[in-house]
Amino acid sequence: MKRLFGLFNKKGPNRATISPSGVSFEVEKDKTLLQTALSNDIDFPFHCTVGTCAQCRCKLLEGDVKPIMDFSYSLSSHEIEEGYILACQSLLKTDIVVELVIDTSHPSIKVESFQGCINTTRMLTHDIMEVSVVLDRPISFSAGQFADITLPGVDRHRSYSFACAPSENGLKEITFQVKKVPGGHYTDWLFEKDRVNEKFELNGPSGSFWLRKSDAPILCVAGGSGMAPLKSILEDALGKGINRPVTYLYGARQQKDLFCIKQMKQLADEWLAEFNFIPVLSDEPEDSDWQGKRGLVTEFMNEENCGFEIKTSHAYLCGSPGMIDAVLVDLESKQVSLENIHYDKFLDSRQLDV
């Protein structure tokens, strides 16, 4: 494990080198690795910039950094042991080399500003709403990405994943799945009354969560509104004729929290390989009519339920930090390579302080 604490070894700026690209730049002692990379127009994945989303994680190969915030808030213990750091929370103590593998096979889509208008809303569960938004012009995005929404007169934004598959020519009408969060600036506004025809600003797309090219089996794990990006990814993959085996474990508390069941069944019926959608309820009353799985999703991450050896799979995780952290620990125990685990932590307004 890299030593991450201590004093700076020299007064002047240190140099950061990114492997395997070889790009190198100086970093002032009071600037983070991410700040400086972006100011040098370097393609570096990021979103929150405050150490919560983990999208700027990279592997420290040489040198030392000083964390502004404890990396363990967003990274698993195994990631930290492997040398992963958060670029947005790293001040340089020495010259460093970090490994950042950018998937160049994936098209880069410019983030743009759009004007959105709520077209329709409908409740999917007692606390999750599907919101259809019409934009002033089509937006292009990759399945799994998200957009930032800013309400009029509010200087803080919230991020929501696209819940629809993208189109080659962009989409003018898009959908989101929004979970009500008590005290959440956007959800309090949205759920307060009928918001059809309300307007807001949308910026996107953002995010590095998408389906990587491979023949490996796909393990999806989600909870709550984490359904949205995986629904987008799987619908897009179906349209592209992807024929990799899929097991999708979806965790919820009770039957009233389940949604998109019909869409998942249709995906399973049309998928070109084996497709297993397994809802798992953690708090369903014992005397209910539920005949499905009970417990935590990690209890069912095995070959018997998935139909393939977990360590051979590529994992895609969406949901709360607690759920993702627990799944990461389990995947690590099953020897799934960190490079084959991709996740999107859904942080609410209380965690982001927005």
C-alpha positions in Angstrom: 0.0 0.0 0.0 1.4 3.4 -1.0 2.3 5.7 1.9 -0.2 8.6 1.6 0.6 10.9 4.5 3.4 13.3 5.4 4.9 16.6 4.6 5.8 18.0 1.2 9.4 17.1 0.2 10.1 20.3 -1.7 8.8 23.9 -1.9 8.2 24.1 -5.7 5.6 22.4 -7.8 5.7 18.6 -8.3 5.2 16.8 -11.6 2.5 14.4 -12.4 2.8 11.9 -15.2 -0.2 9.9 -16.5 0.4 6.4 -17.7 0.1 5.0 -20.3 -0.4 8.2 -22.3 2.8 9.8 -21.0 1.2 13.2 -20.5 3.1 15.1 -17.9 2.4 18.4 -16.1 3.4 20.4 -13.0 1.1 20.6 -10.1 1.3 23.5 -7.6 1.4 22.4 -3.9 -2.1 23.9 -3.2 -3.8 22.4 -6.3 -5.2 19.0 -6.6 -4.2 16.5 -9.3 -7.7 16.8 -10.9 -7.8 20.6 -10.8 -4.5 20.8 -12.6 -5.2 18.1 -15.1 -8.5 19.8 -16.1 -6.8 23.2 -16.3 -4.4 21.6 -18.7 -7.3 20.3 -20.9 -6.4 16.7 -20.0 -9.2 14.2 -20.5 -9.8 13.0 -16.9 -13.1 11.4 -15.7 -14.8 13.3 -12.9 -18.1 14.6 -11.7 -18.6 15.8 -8.1 -15.0 17.1 -7.4 -15.5 16.6 -3.7 -14.5 13.0 -3.2 -17.9 11.3 -3.2 -18.6 9.9 -6.7 -15.2 8.1 -7.2 -15.2 8.8 -10.9 -11.8 10.4 -10.8 -10.1 7.3 -9.2 -6.7 6.4 -10.6 -3.9 4.1 -9.6 -0.8 5.6 -7.9 2.2 3.9 -9.5 5.0 6.1 -8.1 5.4 8.8 -5.6 3.2 10.1 -2.7 0.1 12.2 -2.3 -1.6 13.9 0.6 -5.4 13.3 0.8 -7.5 16.3 1.5 -10.3 13.8 2.6 -9.9 10.2 3.6 -10.1 8.1 0.5 -11.9 5.3 2.3 -15.1 7.4 2.2 -15.5 6.5 -1.5 -12.9 3.8 -2.2 -13.0 0.2 -0.9 -10.2 -1.0 1.4 -9.0 -3.3 -1.5 -8.9 -0.4 -3.9 -6.8 1.6 -1.4 -4.5 -1.4 -0.9 -4.1 -1.7 -4.7 -2.9 2.0 -4.7 -6.0 3.7 -6.0 -6.5 7.4 -5.1 -9.0 10.1 -5.8 -7.5 12.8 -8.1 -9.9 15.4 -6.8 -8.7 14.9 -3.2 -4.9 14.5 -3.9 -2.3 17.1 -3.3 1.2 16.1 -4.5 3.9 15.5 -1.9 6.4 14.3 -4.6 6.6 13.8 -8.3 4.0 11.0 -9.1 3.0 8.6 -11.8 -0.6 7.6 -12.0 -2.3 5.0 -14.2 -5.4 6.2 -15.9 -6.8 4.1 -18.7 -9.2 6.0 -20.9 -11.5 3.8 -23.1 -10.6 5.4 -26.4 -13.0 3.1 -28.2 -15.8 5.0 -26.5 -16.9 8.3 -28.2 -16.4 11.4 -26.2 -19.6 13.5 -26.2 -19.3 17.2 -25.3 -21.2 18.5 -22.3 -23.7 21.1 -23.4 -26.5 23.2 -21.8 -30.1 22.5 -22.7 -33.5 23.9 -21.7 -35.8 21.2 -20.5 -39.6 21.1 -19.9 -41.4 18.4 -17.9 -43.8 16.7 -20.2 -45.3 13.9 -18.1 -44.8 12.3 -14.7 -46.0 9.0 -13.3 -45.3 7.2 -10.0 -43.4 3.9 -10.5 -43.5 3.1 -6.7 -44.6 5.0 -3.6 -41.4 7.1 -3.7 -39.9 6.8 -7.3 -41.3 8.9 -10.1 -40.6 8.6 -13.8 -40.2 12.0 -15.3 -40.4 12.6 -19.1 -38.6 15.8 -20.2 -38.7 17.5 -23.6 -35.5 19.4 -24.5 -35.0 22.4 -26.8 -32.9 20.2 -29.1 -31.8 16.6 -29.2 -29.1 15.4 -26.7 -26.6 12.7 -27.5 -25.4 10.5 -24.7 -24.0 7.0 -23.9 -26.2 4.5 -22.1 -25.3 4.7 -18.4 -24.5 8.4 -18.4 -26.3 11.2 -16.5 -27.3 14.8 -16.7 -27.2 17.7 -14.2 -30.4 19.5 -13.5 -30.6 23.1 -12.1 -33.8 24.6 -11.0 -34.6 28.3 -11.6 -33.2 30.5 -8.8 -31.2 27.6 -7.3 -27.4 27.6 -7.7 -27.0 23.9 -6.9 -27.6 21.0 -9.2 -28.6 17.4 -8.9 -27.5 14.6 -11.2 -29.9 12.0 -12.7 -29.1 9.0 -14.9 -30.9 8.7 -18.2 -33.5 5.9 -17.9 -33.8 5.5 -21.6 -31.6 4.0 -24.3 -29.8 6.6 -26.5 -30.5 7.2 -30.2 -27.9 7.6 -32.9 -29.3 11.0 -33.8 -29.9 12.1 -30.2 -33.1 12.3 -28.3 -35.3 15.4 -27.8 -37.5 13.6 -25.2 -35.7 11.8 -22.3 -36.7 10.1 -19.1 -35.4 10.0 -15.6 -36.4 7.9 -12.6 -36.3 10.1 -9.5 -36.4 8.8 -5.9 -37.9 11.1 -3.3 -35.3 12.1 -0.7 -36.7 13.9 2.4 -35.0 17.3 2.5 -33.7 17.0 -1.1 -33.9 20.3 -2.9 -35.0 18.9 -6.2 -37.2 16.1 -5.0 -39.0 18.2 -2.5 -39.8 20.6 -5.4 -40.7 17.8 -7.8 -43.0 15.8 -5.5 -44.7 18.8 -3.9 -47.2 19.2 -6.7 -47.9 18.6 -10.4 -44.8 19.9 -12.2 -45.8 19.3 -15.8 -44.7 22.2 -18.1 -42.2 23.4 -15.5 -38.9 24.4 -17.1 -35.3 24.0 -15.9 -31.7 23.9 -17.2 -30.0 20.6 -18.0 -26.3 20.1 -18.6 -24.9 16.8 -20.0 -24.1 14.2 -20.7 -21.6 13.3 -18.0 -20.2 10.1 -16.4 -17.9 7.3 -17.3 -20.4 4.5 -16.5 -21.1 2.5 -19.7 -20.8 -1.1 -21.0 -17.2 -1.9 -21.9 -16.5 -4.1 -24.9 -15.9 -7.7 -23.9 -17.2 -11.2 -24.3 -17.3 -11.7 -20.5 -20.6 -12.4 -18.7 -22.3 -9.3 -17.3 -23.2 -9.1 -13.6 -25.5 -6.1 -12.8 -26.4 -5.1 -9.2 -28.7 -2.3 -8.4 -31.0 -0.9 -5.8 -33.7 1.9 -5.8 -33.3 4.3 -8.7 -30.1 2.6 -9.6 -32.4 0.8 -12.0 -32.2 3.8 -14.4 -28.6 3.5 -15.9 -28.7 -0.3 -16.1 -32.0 -0.2 -17.9 -30.5 2.3 -20.3 -27.4 0.1 -20.8 -29.3 -3.1 -21.2 -31.9 -1.7 -23.6 -29.1 -0.2 -25.7 -27.1 -3.4 -25.7 -30.2 -5.4 -26.8 -30.6 -3.0 -29.7 -27.0 -3.5 -30.7 -27.3 -7.3 -30.6 -25.0 -7.9 -27.6 -25.2 -11.6 -26.8 -23.3 -11.9 -23.5 -24.9 -13.8 -20.5 -26.5 -11.4 -18.0 -27.5 -11.8 -14.4 -29.2 -8.7 -12.9 -29.6 -8.7 -9.1 -32.0 -6.0 -8.0 -32.3 -5.2 -4.3 -35.3 -3.7 -2.7 -36.9 -3.6 0.8 -40.5 -4.8 -0.1 -42.7 -5.7 -3.1 -44.0 -2.1 -3.1 -40.5 -1.0 -3.9 -40.2 -3.0 -7.1 -40.7 -1.5 -10.6 -39.7 -2.1 -14.2 -40.5 -5.8 -13.8 -42.3 -6.0 -17.1 -39.4 -4.3 -18.9 -36.9 -6.6 -17.4 -39.0 -9.6 -18.4 -39.2 -8.3 -21.9 -35.4 -7.9 -22.0 -35.0 -11.5 -20.8 -37.4 -12.7 -23.5 -35.6 -10.9 -26.3 -32.0 -11.2 -25.1 -29.7 -13.2 -27.4 -28.1 -15.1 -24.6 -29.0 -16.2 -21.0 -30.6 -13.3 -19.1 -31.6 -13.7 -15.4 -33.4 -10.9 -13.6 -33.4 -11.6 -9.8 -35.2 -9.2 -7.5 -34.2 -9.7 -3.8 -36.3 -8.3 -1.0 -34.6 -7.5 2.4 -37.6 -6.5 4.5 -40.6 -8.3 3.1 -43.1 -9.5 5.7 -42.7 -13.2 6.4 -46.4 -13.9 5.9 -46.6 -12.2 2.5 -47.3 -13.9 -0.8 -43.7 -13.2 -2.1 -42.2 -16.3 -3.7 -38.9 -14.8 -4.7 -35.5 -14.3 -3.1 -35.2 -12.8 0.4 -32.2 -11.2 2.0 -29.3 -9.1 0.6 -28.2 -9.2 -3.0 -24.7 -10.3 -1.9 -26.2 -13.6 -0.6 -27.1 -14.5 -4.2 -23.9 -13.6 -6.0 -22.9 -17.1 -6.8 -22.6 -19.5 -9.7 -25.8 -21.3 -8.7 -27.9 -18.1 -9.2 -25.9 -16.4 -11.9 -25.1 -19.4 -14.1 -21.5 -18.3 -14.5 -18.4 -18.0 -12.3 -18.4 -14.6 -10.7 -14.7 -14.0 -11.1 -15.0 -14.3 -14.9 -17.7 -11.5 -15.1 -17.6 -7.8 -15.6 -19.7 -6.1 -12.8 -21.8 -3.0 -13.1 -23.2 -1.6 -9.9 -25.6 1.2 -9.3 -27.2 2.4 -6.0 -26.4 3.7 -2.6 -22.9 3.9 -1.2 -23.6 1.3 1.4 -24.9 -1.2 -1.1 -22.1 -0.6 -3.5 -19.4 -0.9 -0.8 -20.9 -4.2 0.4 -21.0 -5.6 -3.2 -17.4 -4.4 -3.8 -16.2 -6.4 -0.8 -18.0 -9.5 -2.0 -16.7 -9.2 -5.5 -13.2 -8.7 -4.2 -13.5 -11.9 -2.1 -14.6 -13.7 -5.3 -11.4 -12.4 -7.1 -13.1 -10.1 -9.6 -10.5 -7.8 -11.0 -10.9 -4.1 -10.0 -10.5 -3.2 -13.6 -13.6 -5.2 -14.4 -15.8 -3.5 -11.8 -17.7 -0.3 -12.8 -20.0 1.5 -10.4 -22.1 4.6 -10.0 -22.8 5.6 -6.5 -26.1 7.4 -6.1 -25.5 10.2 -3.5 -28.5 12.2 -2.3 -28.5 15.9 -1.5 -27.6 15.3 2.2 -24.4 13.4 1.2 -23.5 16.0 -1.5 -24.6 19.0 0.7 -26.6 20.4 -2.2 
